């Protein structure tokens, strides 16, 4: 029971980080995707099932509160949780380079996934803004990679308690 309460507390903290405090943690309107980093961290530390479940819940929460196409983020976070969980066997817990590389790949996949799902459904708007979308995606990916070592070190310490 204590474990589930602890996971719920972490869920609330990351929702607050992503949805409430991101306006204070941004650089020119670009802020880290804490949920993506958390899902990848859970996948690498706890396995694919936990990462899939957490990714789906975070994605569903984000989809409920956004005006984008429903279930886009739930699908993408679930897939990214599964893929990062499959890398668990090859994961060196202390390797910052590996952590950053996996978050880099996950961020690129996430941004491409959101772009292509939006392109399929409302392609007229997104073709016009391709250059702006590309620059923002690269910037978001770099911010995620920069924040990754801090988030991983904190989460590694916190998750050892459970």
C-alpha positions in Angstrom: 0.0 0.0 0.0 2.9 2.3 0.9 4.4 1.8 -2.6 1.2 2.9 -4.4 0.8 6.0 -2.2 4.4 6.8 -3.0 3.9 6.4 -6.8 0.8 8.6 -6.6 2.8 11.3 -4.8 5.5 11.1 -7.6 2.7 11.3 -10.2 1.3 14.5 -8.6 4.8 16.0 -8.3 5.5 15.4 -12.0 2.1 16.6 -13.1 2.8 19.8 -11.2 6.2 20.1 -12.7 4.9 19.6 -16.2 1.7 21.5 -16.2 2.0 24.2 -13.5 5.7 25.1 -13.1 6.8 24.8 -16.7 5.9 28.4 -17.2 8.6 29.3 -14.7 11.2 26.8 -16.0 11.2 27.8 -19.6 13.8 29.4 -21.8 12.2 31.4 -24.6 9.0 29.4 -24.3 10.7 26.0 -24.4 10.6 23.9 -21.3 11.7 20.3 -20.5 9.3 17.4 -20.9 9.6 16.1 -17.4 7.0 13.4 -18.0 9.0 12.0 -21.0 12.1 11.9 -18.9 10.2 10.2 -16.0 8.7 7.6 -18.2 12.2 6.8 -19.7 13.7 6.7 -16.2 11.0 4.3 -15.0 11.6 2.1 -18.0 15.3 1.9 -17.5 15.1 1.4 -13.7 11.9 -0.6 -13.2 11.1 -2.3 -16.5 8.7 -2.0 -19.4 5.4 -2.9 -17.7 5.8 -0.1 -15.1 6.9 2.4 -17.7 4.0 1.5 -20.0 1.5 1.9 -17.2 2.9 5.2 -16.0 3.4 6.5 -19.6 -0.3 5.7 -20.4 -1.5 7.4 -17.2 0.6 10.5 -17.7 -0.3 10.6 -21.4 -4.0 10.2 -20.7 -3.8 13.0 -18.1 -2.1 15.3 -20.6 -4.6 14.4 -23.3 -7.5 15.2 -21.0 -6.2 18.7 -20.2 -5.0 19.6 -23.7 -6.9 20.6 -26.8 -4.8 18.4 -29.1 -5.9 15.2 -30.7 -7.1 12.9 -27.9 -4.9 9.9 -27.1 -1.9 11.1 -29.0 0.3 11.4 -25.9 -1.1 8.4 -24.2 -0.1 6.3 -27.2 3.3 7.8 -27.6 4.2 7.7 -23.9 3.1 4.0 -23.7 5.2 3.1 -26.7 8.2 5.0 -25.3 7.8 3.4 -21.9 7.8 -0.1 -23.5 10.9 0.7 -25.6 12.9 2.2 -22.8 11.9 -0.7 -20.6 13.3 -3.2 -23.1 16.7 -1.4 -22.8 16.8 -2.2 -19.1 19.0 -5.2 -19.5 21.6 -3.1 -21.4 21.4 -0.3 -18.9 24.3 0.8 -16.8 22.7 2.7 -13.9 25.6 5.1 -13.6 26.1 5.9 -17.3 25.0 9.4 -17.8 25.8 9.2 -21.5 23.5 6.2 -22.0 20.7 8.0 -20.1 21.1 11.1 -22.2 21.2 9.0 -25.4 18.0 7.2 -24.6 16.2 10.5 -23.6 17.5 12.0 -26.9 16.1 9.2 -28.9 12.8 9.2 -27.0 12.5 13.0 -27.4 13.0 12.8 -31.1 10.6 9.9 -31.4 8.0 11.8 -29.3 8.3 15.0 -31.3 8.2 13.2 -34.6 5.2 11.2 -33.4 3.2 14.2 -32.3 4.1 16.0 -35.6 3.1 13.1 -37.8 -0.2 12.4 -35.9 -1.0 16.1 -36.2 0.1 16.1 -39.9 -2.2 13.2 -40.7 -5.2 14.8 -39.2 -4.7 18.6 -39.8 -1.9 18.6 -42.5 -2.7 22.0 -43.9 -1.6 23.9 -40.9 1.6 21.9 -40.1 3.2 21.9 -43.5 3.2 25.7 -43.5 5.0 25.8 -40.1 7.5 22.9 -40.7 10.6 25.1 -40.1 9.3 26.5 -36.9 8.2 23.1 -35.7 11.6 21.6 -36.5 13.5 24.3 -34.6 11.2 23.9 -31.6 11.6 20.1 -31.6 15.3 20.3 -31.7 15.3 22.9 -28.9 13.0 20.8 -26.7 15.1 17.7 -27.3 18.3 19.5 -26.3 16.6 20.9 -23.1 15.4 17.4 -22.2 19.0 16.0 -22.6 20.4 18.8 -20.5 17.9 18.2 -17.7 18.2 14.4 -17.8 21.2 13.8 -15.5 19.6 15.9 -12.7 16.2 14.2 -13.0 17.7 10.7 -13.2 19.9 11.2 -10.1 17.0 12.5 -8.0 14.7 9.7 -9.2 17.3 7.0 -8.6 17.6 8.1 -5.0 13.9 8.4 -4.5 13.0 5.1 -6.2 15.5 3.1 -4.1 13.3 3.9 -1.1 10.4 1.9 -2.7 
